[in-house]
Amino acid sequence: MPAGIRAGTGTERSRVIRLGDNIDTDIVIPTQYMTLPSVRDMSRYAFSPIWPDFADFVRPGDVIVAGRNFGSGSSREQAPEIIKELGIRCVIAVSFSRLFYRNALNNGLLVIESAELPPRVETGSVIGIDLDRCVFGITDAGADAGEIPFGKIPEQLMEMVAEGGLVAYWSRVNAEASGTAS
């Protein structure tokens, strides 16, 4: 499972960074920074068109909660890689562009669709994610504010995310099948 997201009881809590609708890949990483030598270098400019100091604000373990059409625009794989580089644990949105959704999973970034969670949280809210029970737990000023269900993520996709992405997942599966796994 992705770091910090637990199954069953004892779900670790995460701080929410709330974004709106139509966050496209040019917002995640503006085109002018795509020529920088590494994802780490690019991550300093993540979300800078709408939040210039985003990279300084984010903390490892935070989650992004957004509205509709997250990740629209170009199919650049650097967008989910940059989000992971910043230590973002998960992106939860009302909906994702199909290309971003697939690129996120291929690169080991957990993405979850939920129409119910985004209107109930804001930046600074604290949530827990229970992948076994498929619920978000909302904490409001230290008190339990309830649970919101979400759709079950197929086990193979969860394994792929836990492995760090598609290449790592299939490398392991193929090594196991050929008897060369260590």
Buried (B, 14 or more C-beta within 10 A) or exposed (E): BBEBBBEEEEBEBBBBBBBEBBBBBBBBBBEEBEEBEEBEEBBBBBBBBEBEEBBEEBEEBBBBBBBBBBBBBBEBBBBBBBBBBBBBBBBBBBBBBEBBBBBBBBBBBBBBBBEEBBEBBEBEBBBBBBBEBBBBBBBEEEEEBEBBEBEEBEEEBBEBBBBBBBEBBEBBBEEEEEEEEE
